[in-house]
Amino acid sequence: MTAAGGAGGAGNGRLWDRIFEPESLSTVFQPIVEIHGGERSVFAVEALTRGPRGTNIERSDVLFEYVRRKRGEARVDRLAIAAALREARAFQEAADLPGLCLNVHAATLEQDRDLPCWLHELAAESRIPGERLIIEIVEHAPPWSGRCFLDCLDRLRALGLRIALDDVGLGQSNFRMILDCRPDLLKIDRHFVAGAGRDDHRRAVLESIANLARRLGGRAVAEGVEDEEDLAAAAAAGIDLFQGFLLARPSSPRPSSPSLPPGRREKREWLV
């Protein structure tokens, strides 16, 4: 039984209520790093939500497993987005903020018809241009009708936002989902990245997804990069965007800089 599943009865109700207390959710940021010719820069940062501190749903994966069981994705996604944009104000100014990935459930995109307008207004209040925002679709298991879901994506794109698809290669992140969403970023699940430096089959998968992303006018991101051998394998497969502990761990309130070779400093000063 998971930690989320262990909360029951009256305690379960109190735990649910804790989520909606003011500033109960917090955010850490992890960079997505672009590497060209040995030069590293921050392409975007992903906002990762943490649950109420000191509870058994503080961890992001446990929190959202609990939220999905409660069928509360749309309500909690709004809270998480608001918390992420609030934390993003810690950046010196919007011009210094790279792309900001906001995780949103597919069910939210299906159900929350007002999400695009609400998000646009909230971003404007935070002085973050729409073109800096990236909606990262997570946990995209059915049900959704299709039309409402895709209409929401169209409206977000019309406001200048980009679309990323998480966990490509697993579950519902299949070819149909890629064709339906036409994502700007295909985030390759860590299952295919970990060990790619020693596994020809994993390297073949990375190369095929990188080629597919380019053919569709998007880019691939290798997630879960934890050692130099896997980083080199992903780069050799044609990937130039990377995310993982090797480069930077999630941190709060500001994302940490990606790891640089000894004696080198990152030229772009985008943090306070």
MOWO-V214293 format. One line per field, one symbol per residue. phi: phi as a letter, one per 30 degrees, with the letter a starting at -180 (. if undefined). psi: psi as a letter, one per 40 degrees, with the letter a starting at -180 (. if undefined). burial: + if it has 16 or more other C-alpha atoms within 10 Angstrom, else -. A space follows every 10 residues. Layout:
phi: ???
psi: ???
burial: ???
//
This chain:
phi: .ddddddbhd dddddddeec dehdcbbcbb dcccbbhidc bddabcdcdc dedicdcdde ddeddddddd hcedddeddd dddddddddd deaedcddeb dcdbdddddd ccdceedddd ddddddhcde ddcbdcdbhc decadjdded dddddddddj dcbbcdhdjb hddcdddddd dhddbccdee eccdjddbbd dddddedddd ddeddcicbc bdcidbbddd dddddddjcb cbbldecade bbdbdddddb eeiccdddcc cd
psi: hiddeehiad ddddddddde ihfdiihihh ihhhhhfehh ihdiihhhhi ahheiefdhd ddddddddde ffdddddddd dddddddeee ididdehaih hhhhiddddd dgdedddddd dddddefhid eeihhhhigf iiiieddddd ddddddddee iihihifhei begadddddd dfidhhhhid dedhedeehd dddddddddd dddddeeaii hhifheiddd ddddddeehe hihidddhii iieiiiiihi iheiihdhge i.
burial: ---+--+--- ----++-++- ---+++++++ +++++----+ ++++++++++ ++---++++- -+++++++-- --++-+++++ +++++++++- +--+--++++ ++++++++++ ++--++--++ -++--+-+++ -+++++++++ ---+----++ -++--++-+- +++++++++- -++----+-- ++++++++++ -++++++--- -++++++-++ +++----+++ ++++++---+ +-+++-++++ ++++++++++ +++++++++- ---------+ --
//
